[in-house]
């Protein structure tokens, strides 16, 4: 029986069992009152960028292919990424962030009031030099210059207003019947790549808050388009630990009034498969306890599991997204190792509050390694799930008894 048939018949899918959902309450991510989720698997956001796509992205910036051609290429790559996730048995999928060159530029190029003087790049993954010379506009009107052909692949093909993220979500939603996680870089990290002119903000914190208000408007558009699981990524925060309270304040501005399940991902950077910083998550606490989010997504596979103590020590009340595979190493973990990491986390977090994911995005892994890591992650979660619900008869997550890529929104 396929997953779609299972849903129609009211049969639990591999990661579902009776009981509360992964947030311990009715989940807006799925809508209605779905069966409970036990150790659901998901991705953090980005998916493997194959060499051919990297080459074509760079050729675009060297004016060798058109924006329209690149948009078609992105569509094909996203369809393949979703298919890979479905075949691996991932419960909550993403678009792989494959339209984005890196974690910053896709957003800054679209935000009115952010100026990027030079949009040509020698390599697509390079960062733009961005600046603000006056306070960002607050009226929500799009700066059409940010969407012109000359500025790069920022035009919203779906015709959506704002930054165009709702159009990106709608494209992905039409490709799968699985829940979709949609992530975007948070206001604090975006602010780290913007030079602030004398006429803009006297306090850099005001820029962070202004970016947060812009992202809140975008999140409202995403929710209106049907997005139920949104994630804020703050990859730069670990480099500025003293700014944790400001970052949390900005996160709360972003999530305000948006009816979605919210995740906050904080890592140590993932630039060219290397961390940008090192350390422990102590800097997040107790500030992050004030974040109005439903899930905290952290990396543990590369760093080790010692920081799990913080979840208990500070009484983190919501779900934990547990990083169980190292995205900075091409070595593929075994299902048994993944299962061992999950079991260790269950000493600190109730199973109904644990979500299984990679440490960070899969961007820098080869497609083959990324696929294998997702398969072992799903298999490892299944091992522990079977121990927690020994009487249940779940199909194997890697058995292929899940839907292939289909269309239609099943949130309702």
C-alpha positions as CSV (number, residue, x, y, z in Angstrom):
1,X,0.0,0.0,0.0
2,X,1.4,3.4,-0.9
3,X,1.6,6.3,1.5
4,X,-1.2,8.1,-0.3
5,X,-3.4,5.0,0.0
6,X,-2.4,4.7,3.7
7,X,-3.5,8.2,4.3
8,X,-6.9,7.6,2.6
9,X,-7.4,4.5,4.7
10,X,-6.3,6.0,8.0
11,X,-3.2,3.8,8.2
12,X,-0.1,5.1,9.9
13,X,2.9,5.8,7.7
14,X,6.4,4.6,8.8
15,X,7.1,7.4,11.1
16,X,3.6,7.8,12.6
17,X,2.0,6.1,15.5
18,X,-0.8,6.9,17.9
19,X,-0.2,9.7,20.4
20,X,0.7,13.4,20.3
21,X,2.4,14.9,17.3
22,X,6.0,15.9,17.2
23,X,5.3,19.2,18.9
24,X,3.0,17.6,21.5
25,X,-0.1,19.4,20.1
26,X,-2.1,19.6,17.0
27,X,0.3,20.5,14.2
28,X,-0.4,23.3,11.9
29,X,2.2,21.9,9.6
30,X,-0.2,19.1,8.5
31,X,-3.5,20.7,9.4
32,X,-6.4,19.1,11.1
33,X,-5.7,16.4,13.7
34,X,-3.3,13.9,12.0
35,X,-1.9,10.8,13.6
36,X,1.0,11.4,15.9
37,X,4.5,11.4,14.5
38,X,7.3,9.4,16.1
39,X,10.9,10.3,15.2
40,X,10.0,12.0,11.9
41,X,12.9,12.5,9.5
42,X,13.6,15.7,7.6
43,X,16.4,17.7,6.0
44,X,17.8,21.0,7.3
45,X,17.3,22.8,3.9
46,X,19.9,22.6,1.2
47,X,20.6,19.6,-0.9
48,X,23.6,18.5,-2.9
49,X,24.6,20.8,-5.7
50,X,26.0,18.7,-8.5
51,X,29.0,19.9,-10.4
52,X,27.0,20.4,-13.6
53,X,24.6,22.8,-11.7
54,X,27.5,24.7,-10.2
55,X,29.0,25.1,-13.6
56,X,25.8,26.4,-15.1
57,X,25.2,28.8,-12.3
58,X,28.6,30.3,-12.8
59,X,28.0,30.5,-16.5
60,X,24.9,32.5,-15.9
61,X,27.0,35.1,-14.0
62,X,29.4,35.2,-16.9
63,X,26.5,35.9,-19.2
64,X,26.7,32.6,-21.1
65,X,23.2,31.5,-20.4
66,X,20.0,33.5,-19.8
67,X,18.0,33.9,-16.6
68,X,15.1,32.0,-18.2
69,X,17.3,29.1,-19.1
70,X,18.8,29.0,-15.5
71,X,15.2,29.1,-14.1
72,X,14.3,26.0,-16.1
73,X,17.5,24.3,-14.9
74,X,16.6,25.0,-11.3
75,X,13.2,23.5,-11.8
76,X,14.7,20.3,-13.1
77,X,17.2,20.1,-10.2
78,X,14.5,20.7,-7.6
79,X,12.3,17.9,-9.0
80,X,15.3,15.6,-8.8
81,X,16.1,16.6,-5.2
82,X,12.5,16.0,-4.1
83,X,12.6,12.6,-5.8
84,X,15.8,11.7,-4.0
85,X,14.3,12.6,-0.6
86,X,11.1,10.7,-1.3
87,X,13.0,7.6,-2.4
88,X,15.2,7.8,0.8
89,X,12.0,7.8,2.9
90,X,12.3,11.3,4.2
91,X,9.0,12.4,5.9
92,X,9.3,16.2,5.6
93,X,11.0,17.3,2.4
94,X,12.4,20.6,1.0
95,X,13.3,22.1,-2.4
96,X,17.0,21.7,-1.6
97,X,17.4,25.5,-1.8
98,X,18.7,24.9,-5.2
99,X,17.7,28.2,-6.6
100,X,20.0,29.9,-4.1
101,X,23.6,30.5,-4.8
102,X,24.5,30.6,-1.1
103,X,22.8,31.3,2.2
104,X,22.7,35.1,1.8
105,X,22.5,36.6,-1.7
106,X,19.1,35.2,-2.8
107,X,17.5,37.3,-0.1
108,X,19.6,40.4,-0.1
109,X,19.2,40.7,-3.9
110,X,15.4,40.9,-3.4
111,X,15.1,43.2,-0.3
112,X,14.1,46.8,-1.2
113,X,16.7,49.2,0.1
114,X,19.6,46.8,0.0
115,X,22.1,48.0,-2.7
116,X,24.3,45.6,-4.6
117,X,26.5,47.5,-7.0
118,X,28.3,44.6,-8.7
119,X,26.2,41.6,-9.5
120,X,28.7,39.8,-11.7
121,X,30.6,37.0,-10.1
122,X,33.6,34.9,-11.0
123,X,32.0,32.0,-9.1
124,X,28.3,31.7,-8.3
125,X,29.0,30.8,-4.6
126,X,30.8,34.1,-3.9
127,X,29.0,36.6,-1.7
128,X,27.7,39.9,-3.1
129,X,29.0,43.1,-1.5
130,X,25.8,44.6,-0.2
131,X,25.1,48.0,1.6
132,X,22.3,50.1,2.9
133,X,22.5,53.9,2.8
134,X,19.1,54.7,4.3
135,X,16.6,52.9,6.5
136,X,14.9,50.0,4.7
137,X,11.4,50.8,3.4
138,X,8.6,49.6,5.7
139,X,5.6,49.9,3.4
140,X,6.1,46.5,1.7
141,X,6.3,47.9,-1.8
142,X,8.7,45.9,-3.9
143,X,11.7,47.6,-5.4
144,X,11.2,46.5,-9.0
145,X,14.9,47.0,-9.7
146,X,15.5,44.0,-7.5
147,X,13.6,41.8,-10.0
148,X,15.0,43.0,-13.3
149,X,16.8,40.7,-15.7
150,X,20.0,42.6,-15.3
151,X,20.2,41.9,-11.6
152,X,20.4,38.2,-11.8
153,X,18.1,35.2,-11.2
154,X,15.9,37.0,-8.7
155,X,12.7,37.4,-10.8
156,X,9.7,35.6,-9.3
157,X,8.4,33.4,-12.1
158,X,5.2,32.8,-10.2
159,X,4.4,36.5,-10.1
160,X,4.3,36.6,-6.3
161,X,4.8,39.9,-4.5
162,X,7.4,40.5,-1.8
163,X,10.6,38.5,-2.1
164,X,9.0,35.8,-4.2
165,X,9.5,33.0,-1.6
166,X,5.8,32.1,-1.7
167,X,6.2,31.3,-5.4
168,X,9.2,29.0,-4.6
169,X,7.1,27.2,-2.0
170,X,4.1,26.8,-4.4
171,X,6.4,25.2,-7.0
172,X,7.6,22.7,-4.5
173,X,4.2,22.0,-2.9
174,X,2.9,21.0,-6.3
175,X,5.6,18.3,-6.7
176,X,5.0,16.2,-3.6
177,X,2.2,15.1,-1.2
178,X,4.6,15.1,1.7
179,X,4.9,17.9,4.2
180,X,7.3,20.6,2.9
181,X,9.8,22.4,5.1
182,X,10.6,25.9,3.8
183,X,13.6,27.6,5.2
184,X,15.2,31.0,4.9
185,X,18.1,32.8,6.4
186,X,17.4,34.8,9.5
187,X,17.7,38.6,10.0
188,X,20.8,38.4,12.2
189,X,22.8,36.4,9.6
190,X,21.6,38.6,6.7
191,X,22.8,41.7,8.6
192,X,26.3,40.4,8.8
193,X,26.8,40.7,5.1
194,X,25.5,44.3,4.8
195,X,27.6,47.4,5.1
196,X,25.7,50.1,6.9
197,X,26.2,53.6,5.6
198,X,26.2,56.7,7.8
199,X,22.7,57.7,6.8
200,X,21.1,54.4,7.6
201,X,21.2,53.0,11.1
202,X,23.1,54.4,14.1
203,X,22.6,51.1,15.9
204,X,23.3,47.9,13.8
205,X,20.6,46.2,15.9
206,X,18.0,48.4,14.2
207,X,19.0,46.9,10.8
208,X,18.5,43.4,12.2
209,X,15.0,44.4,13.4
210,X,14.1,46.0,10.0
211,X,15.2,42.8,8.2
212,X,13.1,40.8,10.6
213,X,10.0,42.9,9.8
214,X,10.6,42.3,6.1
215,X,10.9,38.6,6.7
216,X,7.8,38.6,8.8
217,X,5.9,40.0,5.8
218,X,7.3,37.3,3.7
219,X,6.5,34.6,6.2
220,X,2.9,35.8,6.2
221,X,2.8,35.4,2.4
222,X,4.3,31.9,2.7
223,X,1.6,30.9,5.2
224,X,-1.1,32.3,3.0
225,X,0.3,30.2,0.2
226,X,-0.1,27.1,2.3
227,X,3.3,26.8,4.0
228,X,2.9,25.0,7.4
229,X,6.5,24.3,8.4
230,X,8.9,27.3,8.3
231,X,12.5,27.4,9.4
232,X,14.8,30.3,10.2
233,X,18.5,29.6,9.7
234,X,21.1,31.6,11.6
235,X,24.4,30.2,10.4
236,X,26.4,33.4,11.5
237,X,25.2,33.5,15.1
238,X,27.8,31.2,16.4
239,X,30.4,33.7,15.4
240,X,28.7,36.4,17.4
241,X,27.7,34.6,20.6
242,X,27.2,37.9,22.5
243,X,24.4,38.8,20.1
244,X,22.2,35.8,21.0
245,X,19.6,38.0,22.7
246,X,19.3,40.3,19.7
247,X,19.0,37.3,17.4
248,X,16.2,35.8,19.5
249,X,14.4,39.2,19.6
250,X,14.6,39.3,15.8
251,X,13.4,35.7,15.4
252,X,10.3,36.6,17.4
253,X,9.6,39.5,15.1
254,X,9.8,37.1,12.1
255,X,7.4,34.6,13.6
256,X,4.9,37.1,15.0
257,X,1.3,36.3,13.9
258,X,2.4,33.6,11.4
259,X,0.3,30.4,11.8
260,X,3.0,27.8,11.1
261,X,5.2,25.3,12.9
262,X,8.5,27.2,13.3
263,X,12.0,25.8,13.6
264,X,15.2,27.7,14.4
265,X,18.4,26.2,13.0
266,X,21.7,27.3,14.5
267,X,24.9,25.7,13.3
268,X,28.6,26.6,13.2
269,X,28.6,27.5,9.5
270,X,29.0,25.3,6.5
271,X,31.2,27.1,4.0
272,X,32.9,24.8,1.5
273,X,32.1,21.9,3.9
274,X,34.1,23.5,6.7
275,X,32.8,25.1,9.9
276,X,33.2,28.8,10.1
277,X,33.5,28.7,13.9
278,X,33.9,26.1,16.7
279,X,32.5,25.9,20.2
280,X,29.5,24.7,22.1
281,X,25.9,25.8,22.3
282,X,26.1,27.3,25.7
283,X,26.0,30.7,24.1
284,X,22.4,30.1,23.0
285,X,21.1,29.6,26.5
286,X,19.2,30.9,28.3
287,X,18.4,33.5,25.6
288,X,16.9,30.9,23.2
289,X,14.3,29.9,25.8
290,X,12.6,33.2,24.8
291,X,12.3,32.2,21.1
292,X,8.8,31.7,20.0
293,X,9.6,28.6,17.9
294,X,8.4,25.0,18.1
295,X,11.7,23.4,17.3
296,X,15.4,24.0,17.8
297,X,17.6,22.4,15.1
298,X,21.2,21.8,16.1
299,X,24.3,20.0,14.8
300,X,25.5,17.1,16.9
301,X,27.0,14.4,14.6
302,X,30.2,16.4,13.9
303,X,30.6,18.0,17.3
304,X,29.5,15.1,19.5
305,X,26.5,14.8,21.8
306,X,27.8,16.5,24.9
307,X,25.7,19.6,24.3
308,X,22.6,17.6,24.8
309,X,23.1,18.4,28.5
310,X,22.0,21.9,27.8
311,X,18.5,20.7,26.7
312,X,18.0,19.2,30.2
313,X,19.9,21.8,32.1
314,X,17.9,24.7,30.8
315,X,14.6,22.8,30.3
316,X,14.2,23.4,26.6
317,X,10.4,22.9,26.3
318,X,9.8,22.3,22.6
319,X,11.0,19.9,20.0
320,X,14.7,19.2,19.2
321,X,15.9,18.7,15.6
322,X,18.8,16.3,16.2
323,X,21.7,16.3,13.7
324,X,22.7,12.7,13.3
325,X,24.8,12.7,10.1
326,X,27.9,14.9,9.5
327,X,27.4,17.0,6.4
328,X,31.0,18.1,6.4
329,X,32.4,14.6,5.9
330,X,31.9,12.3,2.9
331,X,32.1,9.2,5.1
332,X,28.7,7.6,5.2
333,X,27.5,6.7,8.7
334,X,26.0,3.3,9.4
335,X,22.3,3.0,10.4
336,X,23.5,1.6,13.7
337,X,25.6,4.7,14.5
338,X,22.6,6.9,13.6
339,X,20.4,4.8,15.9
340,X,23.0,5.1,18.7
341,X,22.9,8.9,18.4
342,X,19.1,8.9,18.6
343,X,19.1,6.7,21.6
344,X,21.5,9.0,23.4
345,X,19.3,12.0,22.6
346,X,16.3,10.1,24.1
347,X,18.0,10.3,27.4
348,X,17.4,14.0,27.3
349,X,14.3,14.5,25.1
350,X,11.0,12.6,25.0
351,X,10.5,10.7,21.8
352,X,7.5,12.8,20.9
353,X,9.7,15.9,20.8
354,X,12.6,14.5,18.8
355,X,13.0,15.1,15.0
356,X,15.8,13.4,13.1
357,X,17.8,15.4,10.5
358,X,21.3,16.0,9.2
359,X,23.6,18.4,11.0
360,X,23.1,21.1,8.4
361,X,22.4,21.4,4.7
362,X,23.7,18.8,2.2
363,X,25.0,21.3,-0.3
364,X,28.7,20.3,-0.3
365,X,28.2,16.6,-0.5
366,X,28.2,14.8,-3.8
367,X,24.7,13.6,-4.9
368,X,25.6,9.9,-4.3
369,X,26.9,10.6,-0.8
370,X,23.9,12.8,0.1
371,X,21.5,10.1,-1.1
372,X,23.3,7.5,1.0
373,X,23.4,9.6,4.1
374,X,19.6,10.2,3.8
375,X,19.0,6.5,3.4
376,X,21.0,5.6,6.5
377,X,19.4,8.4,8.5
378,X,16.0,7.0,7.7
379,X,17.1,3.4,8.4
380,X,18.6,4.5,11.8
381,X,15.5,6.2,12.8
382,X,13.5,3.2,11.9
383,X,15.6,1.0,14.1
384,X,14.9,3.1,17.1
385,X,11.2,3.6,16.2
386,X,10.8,-0.2,16.1
387,X,12.2,-0.4,19.6
388,X,9.8,2.2,20.9
389,X,6.8,0.6,19.2
390,X,7.7,-3.1,19.0
391,X,4.1,-4.2,18.3
392,X,3.7,-2.0,15.3
393,X,4.2,-3.2,11.8
394,X,5.9,-0.4,9.9
395,X,7.1,-0.9,6.4
396,X,10.8,-0.4,6.0
397,X,11.6,3.3,5.4
398,X,14.0,2.3,2.6
399,X,11.7,-0.4,1.1
400,X,10.2,1.9,-1.6
401,X,6.7,1.4,-0.2
402,X,6.2,5.2,-0.2
403,X,4.7,7.4,-2.9
404,X,6.7,8.4,-5.9
405,X,6.6,12.1,-6.8
406,X,3.0,13.2,-7.1
407,X,1.1,16.4,-7.3
408,X,-1.5,17.9,-4.9
409,X,-1.6,19.5,-1.5
410,X,-2.7,17.2,1.3
411,X,-2.4,19.8,4.1
412,X,-6.1,20.2,4.5
